[in-house]
Amino acid sequence: MSTLIGQRIRELRLKSGLTQTQLAKGIVTPSMISQIEAGKAHPSPALLRNLAKRLEAPENVLLETPQSDESTLAGLDVIHACVDFGLYEEAEALINEALRYSQNHFILHDLRGKVLLAQRKLPEAAKAFEQAMAVAIEQIKLDSVAELYQLQGDVHMEEGSHEIAAHLYELALLAVKEHAPLNGLLEAEIMLRLSRAYAGLRRDDEAKQLAAQAEERMALSKRSKETAREQVRESVTCLKRGDILEARRLSLEARSLQKVFRWLESSVETMLIVAQQRIDEAQFSKALEQLDQISLQSHEYLDEKLTARMLFLRGQALFGLGKHQEAVESVAAGLSYSSKANIEAAHATLRASHAAYEAGEVASALQLAQTACEIGSSLQDLVLLSSACTWLAHVRYETEDYAGAKSALSMIDNVTSLQKEDKSRVSKA
């Protein structure tokens, strides 16, 4: 029983973010905590009560028996599969249950962060990944550091902070080379993300080079994604009824298929990056040809996000070719696939507005610029909003709509005021 109590104390301490010294302060010596966690000493009832109080846990929780290793591994496999296939409610329920018993806290924080990131709860996701990183380093799980840097970079990319994201992806690449040199898929995924961050910083040559390197590491294959999703759902059912071995088998099989899907999606991302570069180089026909190829050959692997990105790029290429009506329709279709206002949709719409203006389609340029401003305002992203509103004001000024230009610039002041009010409320609280 001493070993089980010590294991439970360690789990709760790590979950609380405490060191052995912090847990012991004013109660016992740190060396005693170390001996208890190692199962070499048994805490008295009084000490157990004090430790439970410090850990903010009921005393009887320290006496609960952890799940078997087999059951814990099965639960983690099913949670991973739920996250991979977007079954976030099921994943969250299983994570909360697992946190009561599992020793794999860094994995659970990592999974929680992925769920929060997918739901665009960015500050909470960042905190979860930071907790995962701290625990991974404490437990010397260095092979997980690269992915955690990548996930932190993903949070900043979603926020539009390309420079910070690029720095984190660069750290991730260094970490994968040092601690996980055989994980070519992870390295390729990080390269793709770093390529997108560089593209956002207008470091086009480096972005193109990284995209090409990532493409070399990709493999293509066809599998039924819906079948794999059903396997994940069935694994949840098996886990609930206690059929642990079958739950593990189904979830592991589904996750192996998911790796193939990620390869395919990453390959599509690479092609979209190349298409963007061709548009930037005014090679509109080649870009459109590549986008049509993606649509025909890879449509079954395009999720809503990739479909929206492809349609935005198609709109830019069509504007460049003078096909203005088709371009407007393509960008509008892209916005319909963006289930929520996001940074990428705003930037794509703003680019399309510039392309429309250069093509002489002023009405379309105004409409698209207005949409970009609305997205920036809803996100309260001051950098994005400034770019969009300044551009909208410029177009309106050029068309001698001076009142409209002034109104566009006032949107920036409105969001700035809202942010100041929010900061004031937070500081008062």
C-alpha positions, 0 to 999 in steps of 0.5 A, a space after each residue: 500500500 505504501 507504494 500506491 500511496 506514494 504513487 498517488 501523492 506524486 501524481 497529485 503533486 505533479 498535477 498541482 505543479 508543485 516540487 517536492 520541496 514546495 509540498 514538504 514546506 512546513 510539513 516534513 522534509 523534502 527527503 521524506 516526500 521523496 521516500 514516500 513517493 518511492 514507497 520507502 516510507 509510509 505517511 502517518 494519518 496526520 501527515 496524510 491529512 496535511 499532505 492532502 490539504 496542501 494538495 487540495 485533495 480529499 484524504 481518501 483520494 490518496 488511498 484510491 488504487 490506480 488503474 492497471 497499466 493495461 487499462 491506463 494504456 487502453 484509455 490513453 489510446 482511445 483518448 488519442 484516437 478521439 482527439 485525432 478524429 475530432 470527438 472532443 466531448 468524448 476526449 474531454 470526459 476521458 481525460 478528466 477521468 484519467 487525470 484521477 489515476 494516470 501517471 501520464 500527466 504530461 500526455 494528458 495535458 498535451 491532449 487537453 491542449 489539443 482539444 482546447 486548440 481545436 476549439 480555438 480556446 487559445 489561452 487555455 490551450 497555451 497553458 495546457 501545453 506549458 504544463 505538459 512541457 514542464 512535466 515532460 522535462 521533469 519526467 525526462 520525456 525529452 522525445 515529447 519536447 519537439 511536438 510540444 514546441 510545435 503545438 505551442 507554435 500552432 497556438 501562436 499561428 492561430 493568434 496571427 503571431 507569425 514571428 513567435 510561431 516561427 521561433 517555436 517551430 525552429 526550436 521544435 526542429 532542433 528538438 526533433 533532430 536531437 531527441 527524435 531523429 527517426 521521427 521523419 513524419 513529425 519533422 515534416 509536419 514541423 517543416 510545413 508549419 515553419 514554412 507557413 510561418 515564414 510565408 506570413 513573415 514574407 520570407 518567401 525563399 526560406 518558405 519555399 525551400 522548407 516546403 520542398 524539403 517537407 514534401 520529400 518526407 511525405 508519403 501518399 496512400 488512400 484509406 477510408 477516413 469514415 471507417 477509421 472514425 467508426 473504429 474510434 467510436 467503437 473503441 470508446 464503447 468497448 472501453 466503457 463496457 470493459 473490453 480493454 484489449 478490443 478498445 486498444 486494438 481498434 484505437 491503435 488501428 484507427 490511429 495508424 490510418 490517421 497517420 496516413 491521412 496526416 501525410 495526405 493533408 500535409 502533402 496538400 498543404 505543401 501544394 497550397 504553399 507552392 500555389 501561393 508562391 506562384 501567385 506571389 510571382 504572378 504565375 496565375 495560370 500555373 497556380 490555377 492549374 495546380 489548384 485544379 489538380 488538388 481539387 480533382 485528385 485530393 478532394 477526399 482529403 480536404 477538410 473544411 480548413 484546407 478547402 477554404 484555403 484552396 478557394 481563397 487562393 483560387 480567387 486570387 489566381 482568378 483575379 490575376 487572370 482577369 476573371 473577376 466574377 469567378 474570383 469573387 464567387 470563389 472567395 465567397 465560397 471560401 468564407 462559407 467553408 470557414 465555420 468561424 471567423 479566423 486569421 487565415 480567412 481575414 488575410 485571404 480576403 484582404 489579399 483577394 481585395 488587393 488583387 481585385 483592386 489591381 484588376 480594376 474591380 473596385 466594387 469587389 475590392 471594397 466588398 472584400 476589404 469590408 469583410 476583412 475589417 469585420 473579421 478583424 473587428 470580431 477577433 479584436 485583432 488590432 494588427 489585422 484590423 489596422 491593415 484591413 481598415 487602412 486598406 479599406 480607407 485607401 480604396 474609399 479615398 481613391 473613389 472619393 468616398 471621404 466619409 467612408 474612408 474616415 469611418 473605416 479608420 474609426 473602426 480601429 479606434 473602436 477596437 482599441 477602446 474596447 481592449 483598453 476597457 477589457 484591460 482596465 476591468 482585468 486590472 481592477 479585478 
